[in-house]
Amino acid sequence: MADSEALPSLAGDPVAVEALLQAVFGVVVDEAIQKGTSASQKVCEWKEPEELKQLLDLELRSQGESQEQILERCRAVIRYSVKTGHPRFFNQLFSGLDPHALAGRIITESLNTSQYTYEIAPVFVLMEEEVLRKLRALVGWSSGDGIFCPGGSISNMYAINLARYQRYPDCKQRGLRTLPPLALFTSKECHYSIQKGAAFLGLGTDSVRVVKADERGKMVPEDLERQIGMAEAEGAVPFLVSATSGTTVLGAFDPLEAIADVCQRHGLWLHVDAAWGGSVLLSQTHRHLLDGIQRADSVAWNPHKLLAAGLQCSALLLQDTSNLLKRCHGSQASYLFQQDKFYDVALDTGDKVVQCGRRVDCLKLWLMWKAQGDQGLERRIDQAFALARYLVEEIKKREGLELVMEPEFLNVCFWFVPPSLRGKQERPDYHERLSKVAPVLKERMVKEGSMMIGYQPHGTRGNFFRVVVANPALTCADMDFLLNELERLGQDL
């Protein structure tokens, strides 16, 4: 192939490259940014899978396509995708579109570098160090370590691995055969990544001891103490407690001070999964929800959620200053982490993680923070709380809407009771029928494209809606629309 004629490529034609990218950016601005964040547009244009396959023409062929066709492909991709920046998208713990964070993501993708050594990512190695320092300071630590991970689940898994390694460093070389039966503890409201992490790391899901939660979804410290005693009596070795600050469904914050007391008494690693709730630390008004987080050994925090930094942006923060991350995960590959480099090799952070290639996740957060400052981000958090409170008060005023509980965070959980079930709570089939309402309304709203709200059962409770108030562009009018639209969609039920 070296001697044959080169295949046609835009790479040799800078004018054509620029024209294509300008056109693609125009499509992105028009379709994804302007239309994708406009309340006058659909959240999604729903198609059934077989129809969508035909519309997208997904087949990959031997011959390439023209620029006009490629641009139409780009438009179609955006058109049929869910617009998570839309003010009526309440479906996930992330939403909204911050322009400065998006600018950072565009720059990151354009530079296409890997954040494992200073020589290939000098700007981003230093930037990540500074952003992590800022996040640690908000937790309450003047020193420590950390790394950006590909999602909060991986941050939680790293914490489990680090806690195990700290207790039994021989396991890195000799494996699971060196370990006694281990036990880790988390509440029944924890994120499912704790169970997955235990399985992935070879501990097994049986090693996860599930601690009771109270009626608001908070871990019960007294039951944690009891579970630790039971594990020890059964011959297991407790080594970690994972508390949750902002549970997925109810938005509950575990009592960190009391849990930290238990961990201190038993010598256990305290990990706080604050993937959802960590950003509350920016608010002087609401940061009390995380009182005690400074006593943790590790914290998972996802700025791509409440801060709208864009997927993905997930930090694992450590109080440790002994280079535990690198000792636990490092393999000292001689072709990448040479020790005789011409700069300080401590700046080569790639050996702190189990990945090799690692995308840059700090720039979008750094650029947004530079633009907003602490004060701007604090206003964003406080505004979200104010809108959640507005929504709650409006729910209380309307017939046919019933709160699951008073929220302490931004998860507003409630039932829509249709006209046919109002006043009929005493019927033996009431809860069964009510549980079928949310799935029907979800289908209707998605197929119309008017909004997206998540629903789920929870314990003995039948399906209810969980509205996540996180998009920084939301207004009271969006809250009103949400309730009005539910009433419209459900008036015949």
C-alpha positions as CSV (number, residue, x, y, z in Angstrom):
1,M,0.0,0.0,0.0
2,A,2.9,2.3,0.6
3,D,3.6,2.7,-3.1
4,S,0.0,2.8,-4.3
5,E,-2.0,5.9,-4.8
6,A,-3.3,7.4,-1.5
7,L,-6.9,6.9,-0.7
8,P,-9.0,10.1,-0.9
9,S,-8.9,12.0,2.4
10,L,-9.8,15.4,3.7
11,A,-6.6,15.4,5.7
12,G,-4.6,16.7,2.7
13,D,-7.0,19.5,2.0
14,P,-7.2,22.0,4.9
15,V,-9.8,24.1,3.1
16,A,-12.1,21.1,2.8
17,V,-11.4,20.1,6.4
18,E,-12.3,23.6,7.6
19,A,-15.5,23.7,5.4
20,L,-16.7,20.3,6.8
21,L,-16.1,21.2,10.4
22,Q,-17.7,24.7,10.0
23,A,-20.7,23.0,8.6
24,V,-20.8,20.3,11.3
25,F,-20.5,23.0,14.0
26,G,-23.3,24.8,12.4
27,V,-25.5,21.7,12.6
28,V,-24.5,21.3,16.2
29,V,-25.4,24.8,17.2
30,D,-28.7,24.8,15.3
31,E,-29.9,21.3,16.2
32,A,-28.3,20.3,19.5
33,I,-27.8,23.7,21.2
34,Q,-30.5,26.1,20.0
35,K,-33.3,23.6,19.3
36,G,-32.1,21.1,21.9
37,T,-32.5,23.6,24.7
38,S,-35.7,25.2,23.5
39,A,-38.9,24.6,25.3
40,S,-40.7,25.0,22.0
41,Q,-39.0,21.8,20.7
42,K,-39.5,18.2,21.6
43,V,-37.3,16.5,24.2
44,C,-37.1,13.6,21.8
45,E,-38.6,12.4,18.6
46,W,-39.5,8.9,19.5
47,K,-39.2,6.1,17.0
48,E,-39.5,2.3,17.5
49,P,-36.2,0.5,17.0
50,E,-36.8,-1.0,13.6
51,E,-38.1,2.3,12.2
52,L,-35.2,4.2,13.7
53,K,-32.7,1.7,12.1
54,Q,-34.2,2.5,8.7
55,L,-34.2,6.2,9.3
56,L,-30.6,6.3,10.3
57,D,-29.4,3.9,7.6
58,L,-26.9,2.4,10.0
59,E,-25.3,-0.1,7.6
60,L,-21.5,0.5,7.0
61,R,-20.6,0.1,3.3
62,S,-17.5,-0.2,1.2
63,Q,-17.9,3.2,-0.5
64,G,-17.8,6.5,1.3
65,E,-20.5,9.2,1.1
66,S,-20.5,12.9,0.1
67,Q,-20.2,15.8,2.5
68,E,-23.9,16.6,2.0
69,Q,-24.8,13.1,3.0
70,I,-22.5,13.2,6.0
71,L,-24.1,16.4,7.2
72,E,-27.5,14.9,6.9
73,R,-26.3,11.9,8.9
74,C,-25.2,14.4,11.6
75,R,-28.6,16.1,11.6
76,A,-30.4,12.8,11.9
77,V,-28.2,11.6,14.8
78,I,-29.1,14.8,16.7
79,R,-32.7,14.8,15.6
80,Y,-33.5,11.4,16.9
81,S,-31.4,11.6,20.1
82,V,-32.8,12.6,23.5
83,K,-32.0,16.3,24.3
84,T,-30.7,16.2,27.8
85,G,-30.2,20.0,27.8
86,H,-33.9,20.5,27.3
87,P,-35.7,22.3,30.1
88,R,-38.3,19.5,30.2
89,F,-35.8,16.7,30.6
90,F,-36.1,15.5,34.3
91,N,-35.2,11.9,33.7
92,Q,-31.7,11.5,35.0
93,L,-29.4,13.0,37.7
94,F,-27.7,15.0,35.0
95,S,-29.3,17.6,32.7
96,G,-28.7,21.0,31.2
97,L,-26.1,22.4,28.9
98,D,-23.5,24.8,30.2
99,P,-21.8,26.7,27.3
100,H,-18.4,27.0,29.0
101,A,-18.3,23.3,29.9
102,L,-19.3,22.5,26.3
103,A,-16.5,24.7,25.0
104,G,-14.1,22.7,27.2
105,R,-15.4,19.5,25.8
106,I,-15.0,20.7,22.3
107,I,-11.4,21.7,23.0
108,T,-10.7,18.3,24.7
109,E,-12.0,16.3,21.8
110,S,-10.1,18.5,19.3
111,L,-6.8,18.0,21.1
112,N,-7.4,14.2,21.5
113,T,-4.8,13.6,24.1
114,S,-4.5,11.0,26.9
115,Q,-4.0,12.2,30.4
116,Y,-1.3,9.7,31.6
117,T,1.9,11.6,31.4
118,Y,3.1,15.3,31.6
119,E,4.9,15.0,28.3
120,I,1.8,14.4,26.3
121,A,-0.7,16.4,28.5
122,P,1.2,19.1,30.3
123,V,-1.7,21.6,30.6
124,F,-4.2,19.0,31.7
125,V,-2.0,17.3,34.3
126,L,-1.5,20.6,36.0
127,M,-5.1,21.5,35.6
128,E,-6.4,18.3,37.0
129,E,-4.1,18.7,40.0
130,E,-5.6,22.2,40.7
131,V,-9.2,21.1,40.2
132,L,-8.8,18.2,42.5
133,R,-7.2,20.5,45.1
134,K,-10.2,22.7,44.9
135,L,-12.6,19.9,45.3
136,R,-10.7,18.5,48.3
137,A,-10.7,21.9,49.9
138,L,-14.5,22.0,49.7
139,V,-14.6,18.6,51.3
140,G,-12.5,20.1,54.1
141,W,-9.0,18.6,53.4
142,S,-5.9,20.7,53.1
143,S,-4.0,17.9,51.5
144,G,-4.6,14.5,49.9
145,D,-4.8,12.9,46.5
146,G,-7.4,12.1,43.8
147,I,-8.0,11.3,40.2
148,F,-10.8,11.7,37.6
149,C,-12.5,8.4,36.8
150,P,-14.8,7.3,34.0
151,G,-18.0,7.6,36.1
152,G,-19.0,7.5,39.7
153,S,-19.4,3.7,39.6
154,I,-15.6,3.4,38.9
155,S,-14.9,5.9,41.6
156,N,-16.8,3.7,44.1
157,M,-15.0,0.6,42.9
158,Y,-11.6,2.3,43.2
159,A,-12.5,3.2,46.8
160,I,-13.2,-0.5,47.6
161,N,-10.0,-1.6,46.0
162,L,-7.9,1.0,47.8
163,A,-9.5,0.1,51.2
164,R,-8.7,-3.5,50.6
165,Y,-5.2,-2.8,49.5
166,Q,-4.5,-0.6,52.5
167,R,-5.6,-3.4,54.8
168,Y,-4.0,-6.3,52.8
169,P,-1.3,-4.9,50.5
170,D,-0.1,-8.5,49.6
171,C,-3.3,-9.1,47.7
172,K,-2.0,-7.0,44.8
173,Q,0.7,-9.6,44.1
174,R,-0.7,-12.8,45.6
175,G,-4.4,-12.3,44.8
176,L,-7.5,-13.3,46.6
177,R,-6.0,-16.5,48.2
178,T,-4.2,-14.3,50.7
179,L,-7.4,-12.7,52.0
180,P,-9.8,-13.8,54.8
181,P,-13.5,-13.4,54.2
182,L,-14.1,-9.6,54.0
183,A,-17.2,-7.5,54.7
184,L,-18.2,-4.1,53.5
185,F,-21.2,-2.2,54.6
186,T,-23.6,0.1,52.8
187,S,-27.3,1.0,53.1
188,K,-30.2,-0.5,51.2
189,E,-30.5,2.8,49.4
190,C,-26.9,2.7,48.0
191,H,-26.0,2.9,44.4
192,Y,-25.9,-0.5,42.7
193,S,-22.2,0.0,41.8
194,I,-21.3,-1.1,45.3
195,Q,-22.7,-4.6,44.6
196,K,-21.1,-4.6,41.1
197,G,-17.8,-3.4,42.5
198,A,-17.7,-6.3,45.1
199,A,-18.4,-8.8,42.3
200,F,-15.9,-7.2,39.9
201,L,-13.1,-7.2,42.5
202,G,-13.6,-10.8,43.5
203,L,-15.1,-10.2,46.9
204,G,-18.5,-11.4,45.8
205,T,-21.8,-9.8,46.4
206,D,-22.2,-11.8,49.6
207,S,-19.5,-9.7,51.1
208,V,-21.8,-6.6,50.9
209,R,-23.7,-6.3,54.2
210,V,-26.8,-4.2,53.6
211,V,-27.6,-1.8,56.5
212,K,-31.1,-0.7,57.2
213,A,-32.3,2.7,56.1
214,D,-34.9,4.8,57.9
215,E,-38.2,5.9,56.4
216,R,-36.4,8.8,54.6
217,G,-33.8,6.6,53.1
218,K,-30.9,7.4,55.5
219,M,-28.6,4.7,56.8
220,V,-29.3,3.8,60.4
221,P,-26.0,4.0,62.3
222,E,-27.2,1.6,65.1
223,D,-27.9,-1.1,62.5
224,L,-24.4,-0.5,61.0
225,E,-22.9,-1.2,64.4
226,R,-25.0,-4.3,64.7
227,Q,-24.1,-5.6,61.2
228,I,-20.4,-5.1,61.9
229,G,-20.7,-7.2,65.1
230,M,-22.6,-9.9,63.2
231,A,-20.0,-10.0,60.4
232,E,-17.2,-10.4,63.0
233,A,-19.1,-13.1,64.8
234,E,-19.4,-15.0,61.5
235,G,-15.6,-14.8,60.9
236,A,-15.6,-12.0,58.4
237,V,-13.2,-9.0,58.5
238,P,-15.0,-5.7,58.2
239,F,-12.9,-3.2,56.2
240,L,-15.1,-0.5,54.6
241,V,-18.3,1.4,55.0
242,S,-19.8,3.2,52.0
243,A,-22.2,6.0,53.0
244,T,-24.3,7.9,50.4
245,S,-24.8,11.6,50.1
246,G,-27.7,12.0,47.8
247,T,-29.3,8.6,47.1
248,T,-30.5,7.9,43.6
249,V,-34.3,7.7,44.2
250,L,-35.1,9.7,47.4
251,G,-32.1,12.0,47.4
252,A,-31.3,11.1,51.0
253,F,-28.1,12.0,52.9
254,D,-26.7,9.5,55.3
255,P,-25.7,10.8,58.8
256,L,-22.0,11.1,58.2
257,E,-20.9,12.2,61.6
258,A,-22.5,9.2,63.3
259,I,-21.3,6.8,60.6
260,A,-17.8,8.2,61.0
261,D,-17.9,7.6,64.7
262,V,-18.7,3.9,64.0
263,C,-15.9,3.7,61.5
264,Q,-13.5,5.3,63.9
265,R,-14.4,2.8,66.7
266,H,-13.8,-0.2,64.4
267,G,-10.9,1.1,62.3
268,L,-12.9,1.0,59.0
269,W,-12.3,2.9,55.8
270,L,-15.1,5.4,55.3
271,H,-16.1,6.1,51.7
272,V,-18.7,8.6,50.9
273,D,-20.5,8.2,47.6
274,A,-21.4,11.9,47.0
275,A,-21.7,11.5,43.2
276,W,-25.0,13.2,43.2
277,G,-24.9,15.3,46.4
278,G,-21.3,16.4,46.5
279,S,-21.9,19.7,44.7
280,V,-24.0,20.9,47.6
281,L,-20.6,21.7,49.3
282,L,-20.6,24.8,47.1
283,S,-23.6,26.2,48.9
284,Q,-23.2,27.9,52.3
285,T,-26.9,27.5,52.8
286,H,-27.2,23.8,52.1
287,R,-23.7,22.3,52.7
288,H,-24.8,21.2,56.2
289,L,-26.4,18.1,54.4
290,L,-22.8,16.8,54.2
291,D,-21.7,17.6,57.8
292,G,-19.0,15.1,58.6
293,I,-17.7,14.4,55.1
294,Q,-14.3,15.8,56.1
295,R,-13.9,12.6,58.2
296,A,-14.1,10.3,55.2
297,D,-11.1,8.5,53.7
298,S,-12.5,8.8,50.2
299,V,-15.2,10.7,48.4
300,A,-16.8,10.2,45.0
301,W,-18.2,13.4,43.4
302,N,-19.7,13.8,39.9
303,P,-19.6,17.4,38.7
304,H,-21.4,16.2,35.6
305,K,-24.5,15.9,37.6
306,L,-25.7,18.9,39.6
307,L,-23.0,21.3,38.3
308,A,-23.9,20.4,34.6
309,A,-20.2,20.0,33.6
310,G,-21.1,17.5,31.0
311,L,-20.5,13.8,30.8
312,Q,-18.3,12.6,32.0
313,C,-16.7,14.4,34.9
314,S,-16.3,12.2,38.0
315,A,-13.7,12.7,40.7
316,L,-12.4,10.3,43.3
317,L,-10.9,12.3,46.2
318,L,-8.6,10.9,48.9
319,Q,-7.4,12.2,52.2
320,D,-4.4,9.9,51.9
321,T,-1.0,11.5,51.3
322,S,1.1,8.3,51.0
323,N,0.6,7.8,47.3
324,L,-1.8,5.0,47.9
325,L,-3.5,5.3,44.5
326,K,-0.2,4.7,42.7
327,R,1.0,2.0,45.1
328,C,-2.3,0.1,44.7
329,H,-2.8,0.4,40.9
330,G,0.7,1.1,39.5
331,S,2.6,-1.3,37.3
332,Q,5.5,1.0,36.3
333,A,5.4,0.3,32.6
334,S,8.9,1.2,31.4
335,Y,7.9,2.4,28.0
336,L,5.5,5.0,29.4
337,F,6.6,5.8,33.0
338,Q,10.4,6.1,32.5
339,Q,12.0,7.2,35.7
340,D,14.9,9.1,34.0
341,K,12.8,11.7,32.2
342,F,13.9,15.3,32.0
343,Y,11.1,16.5,34.2
344,D,9.6,15.6,37.6
345,V,8.1,12.1,37.0
346,A,5.7,12.6,39.9
347,L,3.7,14.6,37.3
348,D,3.0,11.3,35.4
349,T,-0.3,10.4,37.0
350,G,-1.3,7.6,34.7
351,D,-0.1,4.8,37.0
352,K,-2.7,5.9,39.6
353,V,-5.5,4.2,37.6
354,V,-6.2,0.8,36.1
355,Q,-6.7,2.3,32.7
356,C,-3.9,3.1,30.2
357,G,-5.5,5.8,28.0
358,R,-7.4,8.3,30.1
359,R,-9.5,11.0,28.6
360,V,-9.3,14.6,29.8
361,D,-12.2,15.3,32.1
362,C,-11.0,18.4,34.0
363,L,-11.0,21.1,31.3
364,K,-14.8,21.4,31.1
365,L,-15.2,21.8,34.8
366,W,-12.2,24.2,35.1
367,L,-13.4,26.4,32.3
368,M,-16.9,26.5,33.7
369,W,-15.6,27.3,37.1
370,K,-13.4,30.1,35.7
371,A,-16.4,31.6,34.1
372,Q,-18.8,31.2,37.0
373,G,-16.6,31.4,40.0
374,D,-17.5,30.0,43.4
375,Q,-20.3,32.5,43.7
376,G,-21.9,31.6,40.3
377,L,-21.9,27.9,41.1
378,E,-23.3,28.6,44.5
379,R,-26.2,30.5,43.0
380,R,-26.8,27.6,40.6
381,I,-27.1,25.2,43.6
382,D,-29.3,27.5,45.6
383,Q,-31.6,28.2,42.6
384,A,-32.1,24.4,42.1
385,F,-33.2,24.1,45.8
386,A,-35.6,27.0,45.4
387,L,-37.2,25.5,42.3
388,A,-37.5,22.1,44.0
389,R,-39.3,23.8,46.9
390,Y,-41.6,25.7,44.4
391,L,-42.5,22.4,42.7
392,V,-43.3,20.8,46.1
393,E,-45.6,23.6,47.1
394,E,-47.4,23.5,43.8
395,I,-47.9,19.7,44.1
396,K,-49.5,20.3,47.5
397,K,-52.0,22.7,45.9
398,R,-53.2,20.4,43.2
399,E,-55.8,17.7,43.3
400,G,-54.5,14.3,42.2
401,L,-50.9,14.9,43.2
402,E,-49.4,13.2,46.3
403,L,-45.9,13.6,47.6
404,V,-44.1,10.4,48.5
405,M,-42.3,12.5,51.2
406,E,-41.0,16.0,51.8
407,P,-37.6,16.1,49.9
408,E,-34.4,17.4,51.5
409,F,-32.6,17.5,48.2
410,L,-33.6,17.9,44.5
411,N,-35.4,14.6,44.0
412,V,-39.1,15.4,44.1
413,C,-41.0,12.1,44.3
414,F,-44.8,12.0,43.9
415,W,-47.7,10.1,42.6
416,F,-50.1,11.3,39.9
417,V,-53.5,10.0,41.0
418,P,-55.8,10.0,38.0
419,P,-59.5,11.1,38.2
420,S,-60.7,7.5,38.3
421,L,-58.8,6.7,41.5
422,R,-59.3,10.0,43.4
423,G,-61.0,9.4,46.8
424,K,-60.8,5.6,46.4
425,Q,-57.8,4.9,48.6
426,E,-59.8,2.3,50.5
427,R,-60.3,0.1,47.5
428,P,-58.3,-3.2,47.9
429,D,-56.8,-2.7,44.4
430,Y,-56.0,1.0,44.8
431,H,-52.2,0.7,45.1
432,E,-52.0,-1.9,42.3
433,R,-53.9,0.3,39.9
434,L,-52.0,3.4,41.0
435,S,-48.7,1.7,40.3
436,K,-49.8,1.3,36.6
437,V,-50.3,5.0,36.1
438,A,-46.7,6.2,35.9
439,P,-45.7,3.8,33.1
440,V,-48.7,4.8,31.0
441,L,-47.9,8.5,31.4
442,K,-44.2,8.0,30.8
443,E,-45.1,6.3,27.4
444,R,-47.4,9.1,26.5
445,M,-45.0,11.9,27.3
446,V,-42.0,10.3,25.6
447,K,-44.0,9.5,22.4
448,E,-45.3,13.1,22.3
449,G,-41.8,14.4,23.1
450,S,-43.2,16.9,25.6
451,M,-41.0,15.9,28.6
452,M,-39.2,13.0,30.2
453,I,-39.6,12.1,33.9
454,G,-38.3,8.9,35.5
455,Y,-40.4,6.6,37.6
456,Q,-39.8,3.6,39.8
457,P,-41.2,1.4,42.6
458,H,-39.5,1.7,46.0
459,G,-39.8,-0.9,48.7
460,T,-43.5,-1.4,49.3
461,R,-44.4,1.7,47.4
462,G,-45.7,1.3,43.9
463,N,-44.4,3.3,40.9
464,F,-44.1,7.0,41.4
465,F,-42.4,9.8,39.5
466,R,-39.0,11.2,40.5
467,V,-38.5,14.7,39.1
468,V,-34.8,15.7,39.2
469,V,-34.5,19.5,39.5
470,A,-30.9,20.1,38.2
471,N,-30.9,21.9,34.9
472,P,-29.5,25.5,35.6
473,A,-31.8,26.9,32.9
474,L,-35.1,25.8,34.7
475,T,-37.7,28.3,35.7
476,C,-40.9,28.3,37.7
477,A,-42.7,28.2,34.3
478,D,-41.0,24.8,33.6
479,M,-42.3,23.5,36.9
480,D,-45.8,24.7,36.1
481,F,-45.6,23.1,32.6
482,L,-44.6,19.7,34.2
483,L,-47.6,19.5,36.4
484,N,-50.0,20.9,33.8
485,E,-48.7,18.3,31.2
486,L,-49.2,15.4,33.7
487,E,-52.7,16.5,34.2
488,R,-53.3,16.8,30.5
489,L,-51.8,13.4,29.7
490,G,-53.6,11.7,32.5
491,Q,-57.1,13.3,32.4
492,D,-58.7,10.2,30.8
493,L,-57.2,7.7,33.2
